[in-house]
């Protein structure tokens, strides 16, 4: 049975399944998992039907609900295993039963009770794993062979083909024994498990899917030529945050010469759940999912959800490309070559978070002026995949995607080693998210930055670094005396109204987000001081502009416009009279480029980057202008203020202006108009993302369709 969403996948996409265990009582997790399985395009689900759990209190009721619920949405392969302890020779679920034929009796019961919900069954899981089958109580495997042989014969006799559970690690000698004992002759398919890079080391016993499956095929040709070969578990743990590697391993397993793949698993285990060996016994167990333990997509799931297996192939192939030099030609995706001449770039520019809003605009500017760019991005934010497509359509292979997480130290070191300069924009960007998951926020923002600094310090040549910090390092600013007027909340102090908050203002790290970004900010400045790293910091206020797919938590200007264009309600947290200095992204990009080019002069310094007093507006003022642009009333509702939300912030950018010569060029109303036009022309106001089919056409123009060009340089 194929899910409705998988039917809409590209015709060339091969089918795949998911292996996922459910514990009694996991009703909500089951229902949530089914939604994800359908959205990811999986055709099959392998799960367990525990012989032990069935006979435990409440077990029958659980499976009476579970099996029909699963089978109504996806084709189910139940793996029948685990001996009831009362029937076990060791008193555990891994022990052999006193009477081997008892398994056949349970299989008969399961087929009678649930058989109309599934077309076949699997018998036992990883029989050479002591936690699943205690072969110390069955050293010559005779009990196992008698038990499985009888149960498989009866199941096949009743019309349900049987898959023999795969050994893990792969063991050809054990499978040969199963052939000699006649077990292989009773089954219709043989399972194989493999976790290369997680538990199976290529330097050890793992020789690759093709070699192991070919060897198994040769063995089956001698014992049961008609038997199929199924990968009943293949997986990769992202405990090192290397999500690109998980996607790559998925493709390797999918392309293996097996008849079917079940990828393990769907969702990470919560940290408080105990695995067979015990709670947190091996961290790798907890990161095997395509989704994390909070249900958020990792790279593999995001790509499958966006475009099926074809999207995974495309993105992994792109991420493994290297930037092409000018003498390689400049082929666009359609195979044509542009007539422009590019100068050879000595070393590519690395942009962490390069597929995001600011990163993609910065990359476009760098590529336009002839520099090659490496985008280092985990593609986690909505819309960023279309940003990558847009850049590739405009600049061909002069832009390379390194789809990896900032916490993936190997990938980060590799990318930094190739870079001639670095713009560090990768971050967890939402105050609200930092309050939900402060440890993750720290690992990304603070630890990720420190690891990048260490990677750059290890290089023989100094590598310029510009770090994207935030105005949140100045804290809530609750100590400022404010008054509310027609223009919103404003400081009583006239000097602050005229100038804004300067870099001499005391740091006041509030909320986990402010703490993590502030720590990173200070580490960058210290590495410049302690180790001579040519690095500087830009503390940004509200940046807005094209290629921004805003959310409530970040990118509020675009978020307001998108919702207004869709006729949707905009939620205001607080009274709506909060004041921010908003800056168009093209002005922000100009500042980044100027600071990078002058880094030897300004290393070790922090600069504010924002719209300044001339672009300081309240949220309500922006909404009034949006109503004028859209020619319709804006629908709003109000919620209590959120933790960490400043009533007023305006950046004093005079230090940056004096040091670099930078000047903002785009007034906020003109910038808002340009963002409105971009959202309408690119279709974001309708779909929430630019239509992929038209990206190449829009990229053919200097600004994707003839819109007004703002200068990127002062």
N, C-alpha and C positions, 0 to 999 in steps of 0.2 A: 504494500500500500504506500503510495507516495503522497506527501502532504500537499495542500493546495498551493503553498508558496513555492515548493520545489518544482511544481509543474511549470512555473513561470521562468525558471532558470534557463540559461542558454542551453540550446539543444545539445551542444557538445560536452556539457558538464557531466562527468561521471557521477554515478550515485554513490553515496556513502552513508554510514550509520554512526550512531553515537552509543558508547557504552557508559551507562550511568546506574549506580546502585542507589536504591531508595530504602530508607529504614522505616520500620513500622511507625505510623503516626505522622509521616512526612507529607501530609495531604496537600498543604499549600505549596510545598516545594515541587511536588509532582505536577500540579496544575501549571505552575510557573515554568517548569522545565518543558512541558509540552508546547507552550507558546514559543519558547526559544527554539526548540527543535524544529518546529514548523517554519519559523522565520529564517532560520539558518539553512533551510533546504535539505535537512537530513531525511533520508527515506526510511531508515530502520532504527530501532532502539534495542539494544541488548541490555537486559537487566537481570537481577537474580530472583529466583523463586526458591527461597531458602527452605529446605526440608526441616531444618531445626526451628526456624521462626514460625513455620506453618503450624507446628505442634505446640508452640508456646502459647500462653494465654493471649487471646485476641488475635492470634495469627491468621486463623481462617477468615475472620471478618476483614482483616487488612487486605489479604489477597483477593477476597471476593470483591473488594472495591478497586484495588490497584490494577489488576489485570484487565478488566473490562474498560476502565478509564483510559489506560494507555492504548489499548488496542483500538479504541474509537478514533484515535488521532494518528497512529503510526503503526507500522508493522513491528511486532514484538518478537524478540528471540529470548525466551526465558532460560536462564542458566540455572539448572537444578543442582544444588550442592549443599554442603554442610549437614552432617549427621546430627540428628537429635541427640543430645548428650546422654539421655536415658538409654539409647540404643547403641552407644559408642563403646568400643573396647577400652578407650582411654578416658572416657567421661567428658570428652570435649567434642566440639563440632567438627574438628579436623580428624578425629579418630575413625578408623574403619568400623562399620557396624558389625555386631556379633553375627548377624545373619545377612550375608551379602544380598540375598534376594529381596530384602526389605526395600531396597531402593526401587526395584522393579514394581513392587506393590505401590509405592508412593507415586511413581511415574504414572501408573495406571489410574490412580485416583486423580492426579493432576490433569491428565488428559480428559478424563470423564467430566471433571468439574470445569475446566477452563479451555479445553482443547479447541473449541470453536473460535477462540479469540486469537490463535496464532497458528502458523503453518508448520512449524518445526520447533524442536527443543535442542538445548545444549546440555551435555552431561559433564558436570564437574568443571571447576575453574582451577587452572594452574595446579594440576595434580602433583607436580614435583616441588611445590612450595609447601614447606612444613606447616604453614599457617592454614592451608586449605586441605591438605591430606598428609597426615602424619605417617610417612612411609617408614618410620622407625618401627612402627607396629605392624608393618607389612613390607619387610625388607626385600622380598622377591616379587612384589607387586601382584601376587596371586589373588589376594582378596579384591584388590582394585579391578583386576581383569574380570574376575567372576561377577562382581557387582555391576560394572559398566556393561559388560557383554550381555548379561541377562536383561538389563533395563533397556539397552539400545535395541536388542532383538525384539523385545515386546513392543516398544514404541514404533519401530519401523513396521512391525506386523500389523499394528493398529492404523497405520497410515500417516504417521508423523515422522518424517526424516530426522536424523540425529546428527548433531555436530559434536565431535569429540573435543572437549576442552583443551586448549593449547597449553603446553608446558612453558614455564617462564623461570629461568632463561630457556631459550630454545635448546632442545636436546634431541638430536637425531638418533642417538643410541636408545633412548627411551621409546621413541616412536618405532624404531625397529623392533623392540621387544613387543610393543602393542601389535605390530604386524605378525610376528611369530606366534603370539598367543591367540590370534584370530579376532582381536578387538576391532582392528581397522576394517575387517570384512563386514562388521555389523553396523557401520555408520555411513552416512552419505557425504559427510565433509569432515575435514580435520582442521582444527583451529591452530593458529600460530600467534604468539604474542611477541611484541618487540618494543623496547623503549630506548632506542639508540640515543646516546647523549644524556640520558637521565640515569638509568640503571645499567644499561648495556653499553659497555665501552668498546668503541671501534678498535682500540688498541688491545682489547682483550678477546672475548669470544664472539663479538658481533661482526659478521662479515657482510652485512647489507641484506636488505629484503630480497633482492633478486637471487643471490647465492643460496640463501637459506630456503627460499621457496622452491628453487630449482632442485636442490638436494631432496626436499620433501617430495616433490613431484616424481623424482626418480624412484624414491622408496615406495610411493603409492602405486607406481606402475608395476611394481613387483607383487604387491599385496592386494590392491583394490584400485585398478586403473580408473574406474568410473567416479571415484571419490573426488570431491572438490576440495579446494584449499581456501579457507577464510582467515583473514586477519581479524580475529575476534577481539583483540586489544592491541592498538598501537597508540603511543602517546608521547608527550614531551612535557616536562615540568618547567615552568617559567620562574622557578624560585630565584633565579639570578636576573629576572626581569627582561630576559631576552625573547621578547614576543615574536620578533621576526623569525627567530630560529624555530619556534613552535610552528609557525605557518609553513616554513620550508620543510620541516620534518613531516608535516601533514601531507604535503604534495608528494614527497618521496614515498610515503606509505600508500597513498592513493594510486600512484603510478606503478606500484609493485605488481608482479604477475599473479595476483590472487583474484579470486572470484568475488570477494566482498571485503570491505573494510568497515570496522567499527572503531571509531576514534574515541580514546579515553582521555578525558571525559568532558562532560558538559560544563560543570561549574566547580570551582575550587571548594575545598572543604573549609568550613568555618574553623578558626583557630582553637575553639573550645571543644571540638569533636575529637574523640579518640579513634585512631586507626587500629588495625589488628594488633600492632606491636605496642600501642599505648599512645596517650596524648602527646603530640609534638615529638614523637620518637624520631621521625625523619621528616625534615621540613619539605623534602621533595614531594611527599604524598599530598601536601596541601595546595599545590599549585599546578595540578594536572589539567585544569579546566580550560575551556575556551572563554569562559567568563570568570571573573574573580569572585570571591566569596560574597560580595555585595551585589552580585548580579550584573556587573558592568562588563561590557565587551572588551576582550583583549583584541589584539590586532587581527588574529585569525577570524574571530567571530564578526568583527566589524566588516571585514572584507566579504565574508560569506553573506552577511546580511545585505550588503550593498549590491553585490553582483554575482554571487555564487562562486564556484571554483574558478571560473574565468577571471574574476576580479583578483583572487588570490594569486593566480599565475601572473597576471599583469603587474601587480604591485611588487611581488617578489622579484620578478625579472627586472623591473625598473630599478629596484633598490640595490640590485647587484651590479648594475651598470657603473662604469667609471666615467667621469666627465671627459668628453672628447675635446682634443685640442683643435686649434683653428685649422691646422693642415689636414685634419681628418675630414673636412667638409662640415657643413652645418645642415644635416638632413632633418627635415621636419617629419612628424609621424606619418604623413602621406607619401613620403619617399622623395619629395622635391627638395631642392637645395636653394637656400636663400642666396641672393646676390650680394649680401653685405659682407664686408671683410672685417674679421675680428682679429684683434691683436692677441698674441699668445699670452695666456695667464701663467705666471711663474708657478703659483700654487693656488689651489682652489680656496675659496672662502667657505668656512664652515659656519652655518647658522643653525644652532640648536633651537628647536621649535620652529624650524624654517618653513614648515607647511602651514603655519598658522597665519593669522591676520597680518600682524606686523612683519613676521618673517617672510611671507610671500611677497609683500610689497618691497621689502628690503632686497630680497633676492632678485626681483625683477629689475630694480635699479642697478644692482651690481652687474647683472647679466647684460643689461643694455649698454653699460659702459665697458663691456668686454672681459669681465672677470668670470671665471668658472665658479660654480657654487655647489656645495654639498648641503642638502637639506637633511638634518638629523631630527627626526620627528617620529613619535609613536602613533601618529594619525588618530589620536583619541578624540579630538574635538569635531563636532559636526561641521561639515563643509570643507575640511582640510584636504580631503582627497581630490576635490574639484580644484583646489588651489594648485596641487601638484600637476594635475592634468593641464591646467591653464599655463603654468610655467613651461611644461614640456612642449606644449603646442607652440608657444612663442619662441622658445630658445633651444628646442631640440635637446641633444645629449650634452649640452654645456651645463645642464643642471642634473645632478644625480641625487637620488633619494636613498638615504640610509635609514630605513624604517626600523628604529630601535628606540628603546626607552633610556632616559637619562640615567637610570639606575643600573643599566647594563654596562658594567665597567669595561669589559673587553671591547664592546662595540664603541663605547665612548673614546677609549684610548686609541683605537684604530682610526677613528675619524679625526681626532685631534692631531694625530701624528702626521696626517696628510695635509693639514691646513696651513695656509700662509697667514691667515688672520681669522679671528673668531668673533662672532656676535652671539652672545649667550642669552637666548630668549625663552628656552624651554622652562616651564614652570607649572606648578599647580596654581591656578590663577584666582580662585574664588575664596573669599573669606568664609562663606557659609560652609564650603567643603572642608576647609581647614578645621572648623569647629566640629565637624562630623568625624573626620579621620586625621587627627593631628600628627600621628606618627608617620603616616604616608606623606602628609604635607611636608614634614621635616625631611624625610628621605629624598623627596624630589627636589625641593627648593634649596635646602641648606647642604645636605650631604651630596646631592648631585652636583652642586656648584663646586664644592670642595674637591670632589673627584676630578672634575674638569680642570681645576687649577693645578692639581697634582700631575695630571697628564701633560699639561703645558709646561710645568716646571721641569719635567723629565726630558724635554726636548733640548737638543743642543743649541738651536737657534731661538732667540726670543720671538714669541708669537703674540702679536697684538690681540687684546681682548677688550671688548666693550660689553658690559653687563647691564641687562635691563632690570633695574630695581623699581621701586614703587613709592608713591607718596605716602603709603601706609606706614613707612618707617617713622613718620612724624607723629603717629598715634592718633587718638580720637580728637585731640585739640580741644578737649572740654574746658581747658583752663582759659581759653580765649573768651573775652566778653563780646557777645554777639547781640545784634538787634535785628528784628525782622521788619523789612520794608517792602515796597513794591517789587524790588529786584531780588528778593529772597533774604536769607540769613546772611548778614554782613558783619564784619568786625566793627566794633566801636572805634578802635584805633585807626585813624585815618591813614597812617603809614602802611598798615597791613592792607587796607583797601586799595591803596595806590600801587603797592609793590608785590604783596603776597608773601608766602612763607619762603625764606631763603635757606641756604644750606647750613647756615650757622644755627638754625633752630635745633634745639635738643632732640635727639632721637628718643622716641617713646614707643617701644615695640609692644603693640597691643594686638590681641588675637593671635592664634597660632600662625596664621598667614603672615602677619606683620613680623612676628618673631623669626620665622624661617627665612623670609626675604631679607629682613634686616641683618640676620646672621650672615647670609650669603653676601650681602652688600659689604659688610665689614671685612669678611674674608678676602674679597677681591681687593679692597684697598690695602689690607695688610700684606697680601702676597706681592703687591707692587712695592711696598715699603721693605718687607723682610727679604724678599728674594729677587727684587728688581724686575718683576714681571711687568711688561708694558700693558697695564690694564687700567681702565677707568670705568666709572659708574654713571648711568643716567637714571635718575629717579623720576619715573613717568607719572603724569596725571592722565586724564581720560583721553585716550587716543581713539579716533573713529575714522571711518572711511571705507572705500571699496574693499571687498574680499573679507569683510567682517560679518560673521554669522552670529550675532549677539544673543546672549542669554540674560536672564534676570540677574545672574551672579556676576557677569562680566560682559563688557561690550554693550552698555546700556543704551547708548545713542542708537546703534543699529537695531537693538532689540525693540526699542520704542517704535522706530520707523517700520520695521517688519510687521509688528503686530497691528500698527495703525493701518498699513496698506492692506492687511488681511481683514480689517474690520474687527479685530479681536480686542478684548479688554486688556488694558495695561495696568499692572499692579504697581502702586507707589508705596514704598515702605517709609513711613513717616508722613510729613505734611506736604511733601512735594516742593518745598521751598529751599531744599538743599542747593547749594551753589557749588559748581565745579568749573574749572577752566578746561575747555575741551580743545583738542589739537588735532588737526587733520593729519592723517598718516603720512602724506607726502612731505609735510613739514617735519614730522618725526624722523622719517628716513633721511632727510637732509642732515639732521643733527647727528645721526649715527655715522653717516659717511664722513662728515667733517671731523668728528672726534676720532674715528679710526685713523684717518689720514694724518692727524696731528698728535697721535698717541705718545710719541716720544716727549712732547712738550707737556702733555697733560696727564701722564701716568700717575696713578695714585690719588686722583681727584674725583670727587663726586659732583654731579651737576643736576639741577632740576630741569625737567623737560615737560612743558605743558603749554597750554594756550595763553597763560598769563592774564592779567586784569582785563585786557581788551577782548578776550574770548571767554570771560567768566559769565556764566548764565545759570539760572535756576532750572530745575527739572521742569517746572511748570512753564517757564519761558520757552524751553525747547518743545514742549508739547503744543504750545500755541503756534509755533512756527511749523510744526509737523501738520497741524490741522490746516494751516494755510496751504502747505504744499500738496496735501492729499485732497483738499477741497471737501473735507468731511469732518464732522466732530470726532474728537478722540474720546474713546470710552475708557474711563479710569475707575479704579477702586483702590481703597486705601487699606493698608495693613500696618501693624505696629512697626516702629523702627527696628532694624536688625543690628545685632552686635557688631561694633566696629565701624558703623556708618558715620562719617563725619558730616556735620551740618554745613560746614564751609571748608573748602580747600581751594586755594589759588596758588600756583607755583610762581615764585620769583625766579625768572630765568636770566636775570642780568649777568650772572657769573658766566653762564654758557655763552651768551651773546658777546661779552667782552673777550672771552678766551678764544673763541673759534670764529667769530664773525657771523654766526648763525642768526637768521631772522625768520620769524614766522611770516608766511606770505598769504595764507588763506583765511579770510574772515569766517567766523563760525556759520553765518547764514549761507554764504556761498558754498562752504564745505558741506553743510547739511543738504543743500540742494543737489550737489553732485552725488552724494551718497544716495539720496532718494532716486535720482535718475539711474544710477547703477543698479540698485535693487530692482527697479521696474524692468530695465532692459535685460538683465540677466535672469529674470524670472524668480529671484529669491523671494519676492513678496508673495508668490503663489505656492512654491514648492518647498521653500526653506533652504534650497541649494540650487546653484546654477545648473541648468539642464546640460548633462554631459554631451549630448549629441551636438550641441552648438558651440562647444568650447573652442574647437579648432577654428571655426568660422570667426568667432569673436576675437580670437587671439591674432588673426591675420592683420587686424588694424592696430595702430600704435597704442590705443587704449581700449581695445576690444569693442570697436563699433563707433569710432569717431567722436567720442565725448571730449570735452575740453581737457587739455593737458595742463597740469600744474607743474611748474619747474621743481625738480627734486633738489636743486642746489640753491644755496643763498646767493 
